[in-house]
Amino acid sequence: MSSNRKGDRRERELVNRLDEAGFAVMRAPASGSATERELPDVLAGNGETFYAIEAKASSGRPIYLQGEEVEALIYFSQNFGAKARVAVRFDREDWYFFHPGDLYTTDGGNYRVKKETALAEGEPFESFVGGPAQSKLTDVSEESADGD
């Protein structure tokens, strides 16, 4: 399967999941290719919070985003009044979300997300859509140290 077809399928999957979670959501048609304007892959809102999302998927290799791609996401988000997020999904894993400022910046000015980073530091889908937040082992051990 070509990477474009897989990417399109993953974007539609994200749109459907957000819709099921109660968001008004749309996939931007031909984002990144058929228009001169840089558009995010997905726009989503629940009446209180609005997101402009760049979605990327990988079989397991690190995901790279061009610096211009992330800058365009931030620019669009600011003008639209939405929060910019990068959503990543690795095969056999769920979606994880990052604020663009939390992404690793390469020496060349691009951005990278490794699978290990997504699982350890990304915001899980359930937490992103307002479900229960996932506790991490480090959170639990810090609470124990504080006497909670």
Secondary structure, DSSP 8 states (H G I E B T S, - for coil): --HHHHHHHHHHHHHHHHHHTT-EEEE-TTTTTSSSS---SEEEE-SS-EEEEEEEEESSS-EEE-HHHHHHHHHHHHHHT-EEEEEEEETTS-EEEE-GGGSEE-TTS-EEE-HHHHHHHSEEHHHHTTS-----HHHHHHHHHTT-
